[in-house]
């Protein structure tokens, strides 16, 4: 059976650290045509800019050829083809599949019917493990460590797949969490139960300004309109938090602001020039991290 990356739990702590080590090697030398004989399928049933382009850049830098689609409207899905048949067909053509799909559980299902490794590039509000690994790489680069950090997650903690995956990955490294959100977008109970079982402390708040001065990582998220079935509920919470430059005067010197992007109004433009802003560099780290993930899933563990 091929190894897949569907959930962050598919990688052990040791494998996570191996990805980060490989990513550092790729950052030193990004052009490594290790896979000039490979074809990677990039199939996106849902819109994406950073994830799709950084995966395709990673594949190209590794020398692989890329096939796929960025709009399911141009495929046989519009004729009623099932996900099973699409995956079966694509796995005949490629050595690895990168897939984004709006339905939770779709990536796990794809891995069960595919004959080649599948990377989950996001399935609904469920998981986004490659984003998590680039987040870990960004945290490691900016803090010099992963252990014993205080992380404040802000915004859409109910539907935000990036915070769900990051919370689980960081559980290996003895963190302390603060969850800042409106009542409607609180961290789901299952993730809080997970932290309680692991003995990892967390607190919940609805006040952004209270949780900035004593945090190492401020992880901002967008309120995702596409996850809401109720337009009125979305309108009520869409602009609930906006991080402003003048809110950063009492911060730890090592504090960094991360965001999986795209941002809307939750980080003001004047924050971009702050020494604490790291979200654009974070997006750049995605290429090296995804090169590392592809490399490991194609069976190369060291360069």
KAURBEL-V950521 format. One record per backbone hydrogen bond with DSSP energy under -0.5 kcal/mol. NH is the residue of the N-H (numbers start at 1). CO is the residue of the C=O. E is the energy in kcal/mol with one decimal. If there is no record, write none. Layout:
NH_CO_E ; NH_CO_E
This chain:
5_118_-2.4 ; 10_7_-2.0 ; 11_8_-1.4 ; 16_12_-2.6 ; 17_13_-2.3 ; 18_14_-1.8 ; 19_15_-2.3 ; 20_16_-2.0 ; 21_17_-2.1 ; 22_18_-2.7 ; 23_19_-2.7 ; 24_20_-1.8 ; 25_21_-1.6 ; 26_22_-2.6 ; 27_23_-2.3 ; 28_24_-1.5 ; 29_25_-1.5 ; 32_30_-1.0 ; 32_61_-1.7 ; 34_32_-2.9 ; 35_62_-3.1 ; 36_33_-0.6 ; 38_35_-2.0 ; 40_65_-3.2 ; 41_96_-2.8 ; 42_40_-0.5 ; 42_67_-3.2 ; 43_41_-0.7 ; 43_98_-3.0 ; 44_42_-0.6 ; 44_69_-2.5 ; 45_43_-0.6 ; 45_100_-2.8 ; 53_49_-2.4 ; 54_50_-2.7 ; 55_51_-2.2 ; 56_52_-2.4 ; 57_53_-2.5 ; 58_54_-2.5 ; 59_55_-2.6 ; 60_56_-2.3 ; 61_57_-2.8 ; 62_58_-1.3 ; 63_60_-1.6 ; 64_59_-2.1 ; 65_38_-2.3 ; 67_40_-2.3 ; 69_42_-1.6 ; 74_71_-2.2 ; 75_72_-1.8 ; 78_75_-1.5 ; 79_76_-1.2 ; 80_77_-1.7 ; 81_76_-2.0 ; 86_82_-2.2 ; 87_83_-2.8 ; 88_84_-2.6 ; 89_85_-2.2 ; 90_86_-2.8 ; 91_87_-2.6 ; 92_89_-1.1 ; 93_89_-0.6 ; 93_90_-1.4 ; 94_90_-1.4 ; 95_39_-3.4 ; 96_39_-0.9 ; 97_117_-2.7 ; 98_41_-3.3 ; 99_97_-0.5 ; 99_119_-2.6 ; 100_43_-1.8 ; 101_122_-2.4 ; 106_103_-1.8 ; 109_105_-2.1 ; 110_106_-2.5 ; 111_107_-2.2 ; 112_108_-1.3 ; 112_109_-0.5 ; 113_109_-1.0 ; 113_110_-0.7 ; 114_110_-1.5 ; 117_95_-0.7 ; 119_97_-3.0 ; 120_5_-3.2 ; 120_118_-0.5 ; 121_99_-3.6 ; 121_119_-0.8 ; 123_127_-1.4 ; 124_101_-1.5 ; 126_123_-2.1 ; 130_120_-0.7 ; 131_128_-0.6 ; 132_128_-1.6 ; 133_129_-2.1 ; 134_130_-1.9 ; 135_131_-2.2 ; 136_132_-2.7 ; 137_133_-2.1 ; 138_134_-2.2 ; 139_135_-2.6 ; 140_136_-2.9 ; 141_137_-2.5 ; 142_138_-2.1 ; 143_139_-2.6 ; 144_140_-2.0 ; 148_173_-1.9 ; 149_146_-0.5 ; 151_149_-0.6 ; 151_176_-2.8 ; 152_217_-2.9 ; 153_151_-0.6 ; 153_178_-2.7 ; 154_219_-2.9 ; 155_180_-2.6 ; 156_154_-0.5 ; 157_155_-1.5 ; 157_185_-1.4 ; 158_185_-0.5 ; 160_156_-0.7 ; 161_159_-1.0 ; 164_160_-1.6 ; 165_161_-2.2 ; 166_162_-2.3 ; 167_163_-2.3 ; 168_164_-1.4 ; 169_165_-2.3 ; 170_166_-2.9 ; 171_167_-0.7 ; 172_169_-1.5 ; 173_170_-2.5 ; 174_171_-0.6 ; 175_170_-0.5 ; 176_149_-2.3 ; 177_201_-2.3 ; 178_151_-2.3 ; 179_203_-2.9 ; 180_153_-3.3 ; 180_178_-0.6 ; 181_179_-0.7 ; 181_205_-2.4 ; 185_182_-1.7 ; 186_183_-1.2 ; 188_157_-0.7 ; 191_188_-1.1 ; 192_188_-1.4 ; 193_189_-2.7 ; 194_190_-1.7 ; 195_191_-2.0 ; 196_192_-2.3 ; 197_193_-2.5 ; 198_194_-1.4 ; 199_195_-0.7 ; 199_196_-0.8 ; 200_195_-2.6 ; 201_199_-0.6 ; 203_177_-1.4 ; 205_179_-2.7 ; 208_206_-0.7 ; 211_208_-1.4 ; 212_209_-1.0 ; 215_212_-1.1 ; 216_150_-2.3 ; 217_150_-1.9 ; 218_256_-2.5 ; 219_152_-3.0 ; 219_217_-0.8 ; 220_218_-0.9 ; 220_258_-2.6 ; 221_154_-1.2 ; 224_222_-0.7 ; 225_223_-0.9 ; 227_224_-1.7 ; 228_225_-1.4 ; 231_229_-0.7 ; 234_230_-1.9 ; 235_231_-2.3 ; 236_232_-1.8 ; 237_233_-1.3 ; 237_234_-0.6 ; 238_234_-1.8 ; 240_237_-1.7 ; 243_266_-3.0 ; 247_244_-1.9 ; 248_245_-1.6 ; 251_248_-0.7 ; 255_252_-1.6 ; 256_216_-2.1 ; 257_276_-3.2 ; 258_218_-2.3 ; 258_256_-0.6 ; 260_220_-0.6 ; 268_243_-2.9 ; 271_268_-1.7 ; 272_269_-1.3 ; 274_271_-2.1 ; 277_274_-1.1 ; 278_257_-1.7 ; 282_278_-2.5 ; 283_279_-1.7 ; 284_280_-1.7 ; 285_281_-2.0 ; 286_282_-0.6 ; 286_283_-1.1 ; 287_284_-1.3 ; 288_284_-0.7 ; 289_285_-2.3 ; 290_286_-2.3 ; 291_287_-2.1 ; 292_288_-1.9 ; 293_289_-2.2 ; 294_290_-2.5 ; 295_291_-2.3 ; 296_292_-2.3 ; 297_293_-2.5 ; 298_294_-1.7 ; 299_296_-1.7 ; 300_295_-2.5 ; 301_299_-0.6
